[in-house]
Amino acid sequence: MDEGAPTTARLRDVLERAGRVVITEGSPADVDSADVARTVVTGTGIADLSRLLAVVDGGTGDRCRCDGGPTIMVHDVDDRLIACWTLHHRSGLRGLGDSDADLRDGPALTEWLAGQGLTASREAQARLAAQRAEEDRRQLRWVQAAPAGLREAAMDVCDPPGRDPRTRSDRLRAATVRLTTLVPRVCPDGVERVLALLAWAGAAAREPTGGLKWYDLAVQQLLLAEDPGLVLTALTTHSPSPAQLDGAAQLFASLEWTGAHGRQLPEPLRSTLIGHIRADGTEPMRFRLRHGYYGAERSV
């Protein structure tokens, strides 16, 4: 199809010339496989499909590089292929114009496909819904772990509004600046501030999904902005809690810290942190320990 903004009118123009529409489970590379489920739409069913495939005119402005699926192949009355579309993340249409386009009613199409025996979209949407729910729970745990007086600012960092990537990035940057400005006001004492931030950073260490999210990195950057001597003093002049030691394990393994200060830690902090990891550390902490982080001898 000629490039241009995807619209429902363009889609219906194509489907009005259709003799049959073949929809196969999976990407375009799989359409000829005998193992791929498929359905064929003809007659009045094409008009029904046209309504289900209605898109938000103008498209998203983006074109994802993943294969997408199911694949929708439109043949004219002479059985010539005149269009090939795919569903993008099971909620958008690709191939109609110069960018992906959101479906006006993705759930309705998903249920219709399931009724035709193509259940992968419904299963994928269920998995995505479960992932979003877990991400929401993780964000809530992070906000709840924030020091008193910082939770509202944490919420802004955690989920800045806006769908447009550039707008969202700008709002995230502004929210991070607000958090950075607020932290010393809420925690003016340097040692108390470092210990509070370490406990907050430690929340990420116990997340089952692993890895650091953008909001976890915001706390890590706050710690990296503190004087390194103050960080070490806070941990050596107080008895750090398990959560604070979790946060320290994250901080002292970061590329920014090791790049500037190496992997060695002074005693007795070194022994305290290594003892914590050996007794109750996560597998990522123990992996770093085996590879010589925190001043430990390499064991691999």
SULWO-V967494 format. One record per backbone hydrogen bond with DSSP energy under -1.0 kcal/mol. NH is the residue of the N-H (numbers start at 1). CO is the residue of the C=O. If there is no record, write none. Layout:
# SULWO-V967494
NH|CO + NH|CO
This chain:
# SULWO-V967494
11|7 + 12|8 + 13|9 + 14|10 + 15|11 + 16|12 + 17|14 + 18|15 + 19|75 + 20|75 + 21|41 + 22|73 + 23|39 + 24|71 + 25|37 + 30|27 + 31|28 + 33|30 + 36|33 + 39|23 + 41|21 + 45|42 + 46|43 + 48|44 + 49|45 + 50|46 + 51|47 + 52|48 + 53|49 + 54|51 + 56|102 + 58|6 + 59|56 + 60|100 + 69|87 + 71|24 + 72|85 + 73|22 + 74|83 + 75|20 + 76|80 + 79|76 + 82|74 + 83|74 + 85|72 + 86|94 + 87|70 + 88|92 + 91|88 + 92|88 + 93|101 + 94|86 + 98|4 + 100|62 + 101|93 + 103|91 + 104|54 + 109|105 + 110|106 + 111|107 + 112|108 + 113|109 + 114|110 + 115|111 + 117|114 + 118|113 + 119|117 + 123|119 + 124|120 + 125|121 + 126|122 + 127|123 + 128|124 + 129|125 + 130|126 + 131|127 + 132|128 + 133|129 + 134|130 + 135|131 + 136|132 + 137|133 + 138|134 + 139|135 + 140|136 + 141|137 + 142|138 + 143|139 + 144|140 + 145|141 + 146|143 + 150|147 + 154|150 + 155|151 + 156|152 + 157|153 + 158|154 + 159|155 + 168|164 + 169|165 + 170|166 + 171|167 + 172|168 + 173|169 + 174|170 + 175|171 + 176|172 + 177|173 + 178|174 + 179|175 + 180|176 + 181|177 + 182|178 + 183|179 + 186|182 + 187|183 + 193|189 + 194|190 + 195|191 + 196|192 + 197|193 + 198|194 + 199|195 + 200|196 + 201|197 + 202|198 + 203|200 + 204|201 + 207|204 + 210|207 + 217|213 + 218|214 + 219|215 + 220|216 + 221|217 + 222|218 + 223|219 + 224|220 + 225|221 + 226|223 + 231|227 + 232|228 + 233|229 + 234|230 + 235|231 + 236|232 + 237|233 + 240|238 + 245|241 + 246|242 + 247|243 + 248|244 + 249|245 + 250|246 + 251|247 + 252|248 + 254|251 + 258|254 + 259|255 + 260|256 + 261|257 + 262|258 + 270|266 + 272|268 + 273|269 + 274|270 + 275|271 + 276|272 + 277|273 + 278|274 + 279|275 + 280|276 + 281|277 + 286|282 + 287|283 + 288|284 + 289|285 + 290|286 + 291|287 + 292|289 + 293|288 + 296|293 + 299|290
